[in-house]
Amino acid sequence: MNIPAEHIDDQVAYDAMRRKAEGSNLDPKTLLATDYLNHFNEIVMLLEMIPDMPDILEDAKEWQPKSYKDHFHDSTIADREIAVEAYDFVLPIYKKPFEITIDQINSTIHSTVEQLERDVESGNMDMVRENATSLSRIIQRLMDTASAIIHGSAETLDQSEIDDLIGA
């Protein structure tokens, strides 16, 4: 591999972290862990329950985005410390699309909660169910993209693809 001189130290540090992370639940190529997506699974579950239990909306409104490192700082999983440390060594080819996708997820969750709040207030439970289902699927699609990045893909969804999913 021909690495530009200015990036040799970065490559050495990345390789050292990969060796350190061996046997952990971090992807050996990207140094990212899918456990982070559990943070989003929780809110998706709440959103999907709102049509049958509208009071759950209050719990959904309390949900807050959490950074990758913060998630692992608060985690009880065995590999939490290595996950936090390794994040600084994730190569830009993975880190940038990962962070873009996480921003898209957070934004979509925020707008979904606002939409469902309006729907619940209108009393139109059919609309609540329809929006909870379709918007949860969009969030799940973004989570699938984040998972693919965690496992080595550098692809993201651009805004027009997200708009197509939403039907905007």
Secondary structure, 3 states (H helix, E strand, C coil): CCCCHHHHHHHHHHHHHHHHHCCCCCCCCCCCCHHHHHHHHHHHHHHHHCCCCCCHHHHHHHCCCCCHHHHHHCCCCCCHHHHHHHHCCCCHHHHHHHHHHHHHHHHHHHHHHHHHHHHHHHCCHHHHHHHHHHHHHHHHHHHHHHHHHHCCCCCCCCHHHHHHHHCC
